[in-house]
Amino acid sequence: MIKSKYQYSELTGKIIGAAMEVHKYLGNGFQEVIYQRALSIELNMQQLAHVREMEMALSYKGHPIGTRRVDFFVEEKIMVEIKAIKELEDVHLAQAINYLEAYGLDIGLLINFGSTSLQFKRVMKPRNQRPSKNQN
């Protein structure tokens, strides 16, 4: 699960481990908010600093256009977007990548608790992208 060639691999491994513990305990079938609450408890138990539903500003060419809440912002480095659906689809991955770009972050996790086995994807901002659209 931990690949040292990736930035923050140890931290993302800990987050995935916490999500696995939640899924092992609760299984699938609950609403997303239930998994959010349980994951927040587990992250606290693992002593991982985090903010749940952190509101982050979005801008277009330097102009504010609104806000979006990220499910978790862990250790001020990793965005975590969670789902509770039957199967992750490409649109969910694209959404997570767009959040990284909008927030000016490099690494995120997309975690799905809705399947019989926990699904997770490490999300990275594409290397050939322009600087964050959120920065002036």
Secondary structure, DSSP 8 states (H G I E B T S, - for coil): ---TTSTTHHHHHHHHHHHHHHHHHH-S-S-HHHHHHHHHHHHHHTT--EEEEEEEEEEETTEEEEEEEEEEEETTTEEEEEE-SSS--HHHHHHHHHHHHHHT-SEEEEEE-SSSS-EEEEEE--TTS-S-TT--
